[in-house]
Amino acid sequence: GHKSGERANEVLRRMIKNYKQTKNPSLRPDVISYTGVMKAYVTHPDGGKEALQILDEMKEQFKSGNVNAKPDFKAYAVAIDACVRNGLSIEAERLLDELDDSAKNQTIFNTVMNGYRIEGRGQEAETVLKRMIELADRGYRRCSPNSVSFGVCMEAWGRSKSRLKVHACKELLKQCVSRYQSGDSTCKPNLLHFHALAGAITSIGSQDRVSEVLSLFEKM
């Protein structure tokens, strides 16, 4: 529940206070302690903001000599998740940028794109997708987009207010199909893509063009 984050944070504050008083190294919060508190905040109404503050505190702790408080991939993944759930997808992408390219993977990119999907920000989602493709092309295969990546990006455009949404969704579908036809089995188009494109078309009042979507899928 919402209170679990506050309770976890109170325990952390007591640990910090006790460590300052006793200098007992076993009481000094580490990356596990901090990440646990962030995790407790994920479903909190202000979870994203709280996670960002805790992550900043971890960085400060590390700078001041607490080597065990250095944020790791899991800490970043939890903070990104909290931001996405709280409508702070731009902050989530900023945290993604802080990670080394070698640490990034498909899941964490899809999480950030899902935030933009919820917020109906197609352009931003597509920028993230392009970065996945760029990194995969540079040899970071773990960042390669899958059918979920393309579907989430299409939905982000579909939910946007942009007049370009139908064109953008069609282009993304073509890219997805092209990757699948080139041998990437993880990019196999599915119903998610059909719904995203059909949704974009009907949302701008072009129901007659849904037959166009059907014909696209019949060709697959």
C-alpha positions as CSV (number, residue, x, y, z in Angstrom):
1,G,0.0,0.0,0.0
2,H,0.8,3.7,0.0
3,K,2.1,3.6,3.6
4,S,4.8,1.0,2.9
5,G,7.1,3.5,1.3
6,E,6.8,5.9,4.2
7,R,7.4,3.0,6.7
8,A,10.5,1.8,4.8
9,N,11.8,5.3,4.6
10,E,11.4,5.8,8.4
11,V,13.4,2.6,9.0
12,L,16.1,3.9,6.7
13,R,16.3,7.3,8.5
14,R,16.7,5.4,11.8
15,M,19.5,3.4,10.3
16,I,21.3,6.6,9.2
17,K,20.8,8.2,12.6
18,N,22.1,5.1,14.4
19,Y,25.1,4.9,12.1
20,K,26.0,8.6,12.7
21,Q,25.8,8.0,16.4
22,T,27.7,4.7,16.6
23,K,29.8,4.6,13.4
24,N,28.9,0.9,13.3
25,P,29.5,-0.1,9.6
26,S,26.8,-2.7,9.7
27,L,24.2,0.1,10.3
28,R,25.4,2.1,7.3
29,P,22.7,1.9,4.5
30,D,23.9,0.3,1.3
31,V,22.5,-0.1,-2.2
32,I,20.2,-2.9,-1.0
33,S,18.7,-0.8,1.8
34,Y,18.1,2.2,-0.5
35,T,16.7,0.1,-3.4
36,G,14.3,-1.6,-0.9
37,V,12.9,1.7,0.1
38,M,12.5,2.8,-3.6
39,K,10.7,-0.4,-4.3
40,A,8.3,0.2,-1.4
41,Y,7.5,3.6,-3.0
42,V,6.8,2.3,-6.6
43,T,3.0,2.3,-6.1
44,H,2.9,5.4,-4.0
45,P,1.2,8.5,-5.5
46,D,4.5,10.4,-5.3
47,G,6.6,7.3,-5.8
48,G,8.5,8.7,-8.8
49,K,9.5,11.9,-6.9
50,E,10.5,9.9,-3.8
51,A,12.6,7.4,-5.9
52,L,14.4,10.3,-7.6
53,Q,15.3,11.8,-4.2
54,I,16.5,8.5,-2.8
55,L,18.6,7.9,-5.9
56,D,20.2,11.3,-5.5
57,E,20.9,10.5,-1.9
58,M,22.6,7.3,-2.9
59,K,24.9,9.2,-5.3
60,E,25.7,11.7,-2.6
61,Q,26.5,8.9,-0.1
62,F,28.8,7.3,-2.7
63,K,30.6,10.6,-3.3
64,S,31.1,11.1,0.4
65,G,32.8,7.7,0.9
66,N,30.0,5.2,1.3
67,V,31.2,2.9,-1.5
68,N,28.4,0.4,-0.9
69,A,25.7,2.9,-1.7
70,K,26.6,3.3,-5.3
71,P,23.4,2.9,-7.4
72,D,23.5,-0.3,-9.5
73,F,21.4,-1.4,-12.5
74,K,18.6,-2.7,-10.2
75,A,18.4,0.6,-8.3
76,Y,18.1,2.5,-11.6
77,A,15.5,0.0,-12.9
78,V,13.3,0.4,-9.8
79,A,13.6,4.2,-10.0
80,I,12.7,4.2,-13.7
81,D,9.7,2.0,-12.9
82,A,8.5,4.4,-10.1
83,C,8.9,7.4,-12.5
84,V,6.9,5.7,-15.3
85,R,4.1,4.8,-12.9
86,N,3.9,8.4,-11.8
87,G,3.8,10.2,-15.1
88,L,7.5,11.2,-15.0
89,S,8.6,9.4,-18.2
90,I,11.0,12.3,-19.1
91,E,12.8,11.7,-15.8
92,A,12.7,8.0,-16.4
93,E,14.5,8.6,-19.8
94,R,17.0,10.9,-18.1
95,L,17.9,8.0,-15.7
96,L,18.2,5.6,-18.7
97,D,20.7,8.1,-20.2
98,E,22.8,7.9,-17.0
99,L,23.3,4.1,-17.4
100,D,26.3,2.8,-19.3
101,D,25.3,1.5,-22.8
102,S,26.6,-1.9,-21.9
103,A,24.2,-2.1,-18.9
104,K,21.0,-1.2,-20.9
105,N,18.7,-3.9,-22.2
106,Q,15.4,-4.3,-24.1
107,T,13.3,-4.5,-20.9
108,I,14.4,-1.2,-19.5
109,F,13.9,0.6,-22.8
110,N,10.4,-0.9,-23.1
111,T,9.6,0.3,-19.6
112,V,10.5,3.9,-20.6
113,M,8.5,3.6,-23.8
114,N,5.5,2.3,-21.9
115,G,5.6,5.5,-19.8
116,Y,5.4,7.5,-23.0
117,R,2.6,5.2,-24.2
118,I,0.6,6.0,-21.0
119,E,1.2,9.7,-21.5
120,G,0.4,9.5,-25.3
121,R,3.8,10.9,-26.4
122,G,4.5,9.1,-29.7
123,Q,7.4,11.2,-30.8
124,E,9.3,10.7,-27.5
125,A,8.5,6.9,-27.6
126,E,9.9,6.7,-31.1
127,T,13.1,8.5,-30.2
128,V,13.6,5.8,-27.5
129,L,12.9,3.1,-30.1
130,K,15.5,4.6,-32.5
131,R,18.1,4.5,-29.8
132,M,17.4,0.8,-29.2
133,I,18.0,0.2,-32.9
134,E,21.1,2.3,-33.0
135,L,22.6,0.5,-30.0
136,A,21.7,-2.9,-31.4
137,D,23.4,-1.9,-34.7
138,R,26.5,-0.9,-32.7
139,G,26.7,-4.4,-31.2
140,Y,24.6,-4.0,-28.0
141,R,22.3,-6.9,-29.0
142,R,20.5,-6.9,-25.6
143,C,19.0,-3.5,-26.6
144,S,17.5,-4.9,-29.9
145,P,13.7,-4.0,-30.1
146,N,11.1,-6.8,-30.2
147,S,7.5,-6.9,-31.3
148,V,6.5,-5.4,-27.8
149,S,8.8,-2.4,-28.4
150,F,7.1,-1.7,-31.8
151,G,3.6,-2.2,-30.4
152,V,4.1,0.0,-27.4
153,C,5.6,2.8,-29.6
154,M,2.6,2.4,-32.0
155,E,0.2,2.8,-29.1
156,A,2.1,5.9,-27.8
157,W,1.4,7.5,-31.2
158,G,-2.2,6.2,-31.3
159,R,-2.9,7.9,-28.0
160,S,-1.2,11.1,-29.0
161,K,-3.1,14.1,-30.4
162,S,-0.7,14.3,-33.4
163,R,-2.2,14.4,-36.9
164,L,0.8,12.3,-37.9
165,K,-0.3,9.3,-35.8
166,V,-1.6,7.1,-38.6
167,H,1.4,7.7,-40.8
168,A,3.8,7.1,-37.8
169,C,2.0,3.8,-36.9
170,K,2.1,2.5,-40.5
171,E,5.8,3.3,-40.7
172,L,6.5,1.5,-37.4
173,L,4.5,-1.5,-38.6
174,K,6.5,-1.6,-41.8
175,Q,9.7,-1.5,-39.8
176,C,8.5,-4.3,-37.6
177,V,7.5,-6.5,-40.6
178,S,10.7,-5.8,-42.3
179,R,12.8,-6.9,-39.3
180,Y,10.7,-10.0,-39.0
181,Q,11.0,-10.8,-42.8
182,S,14.8,-10.3,-42.5
183,G,15.0,-13.1,-39.9
184,D,14.3,-11.4,-36.5
185,S,11.7,-13.8,-35.1
186,T,11.3,-11.6,-32.0
187,C,9.6,-8.9,-34.2
188,K,6.8,-11.1,-35.5
189,P,3.7,-8.8,-35.9
190,N,0.7,-9.7,-33.8
191,L,-2.7,-8.4,-32.6
192,L,-1.2,-5.7,-30.5
193,H,0.1,-4.0,-33.7
194,F,-3.3,-4.4,-35.4
195,H,-5.1,-2.8,-32.5
196,A,-2.7,0.0,-32.2
197,L,-3.0,0.9,-35.9
198,A,-6.8,0.4,-36.0
199,G,-7.1,2.6,-32.9
200,A,-5.0,5.4,-34.4
201,I,-7.2,5.3,-37.6
202,T,-10.5,5.2,-35.8
203,S,-9.5,7.9,-33.3
204,I,-9.2,10.4,-36.2
205,G,-12.6,9.4,-37.6
206,S,-11.4,7.4,-40.5
207,Q,-13.3,4.2,-39.9
208,D,-13.5,3.5,-43.7
209,R,-9.7,3.0,-43.6
210,V,-9.8,0.1,-41.2
211,S,-10.2,-2.2,-44.3
212,E,-6.8,-0.9,-45.3
213,V,-5.4,-2.2,-41.9
214,L,-7.0,-5.6,-42.6
215,S,-5.4,-5.8,-46.0
216,L,-2.0,-5.0,-44.5
217,F,-2.4,-7.9,-42.1
218,E,-3.7,-10.3,-44.8
219,K,-0.4,-9.7,-46.7
220,M,1.6,-11.0,-43.7
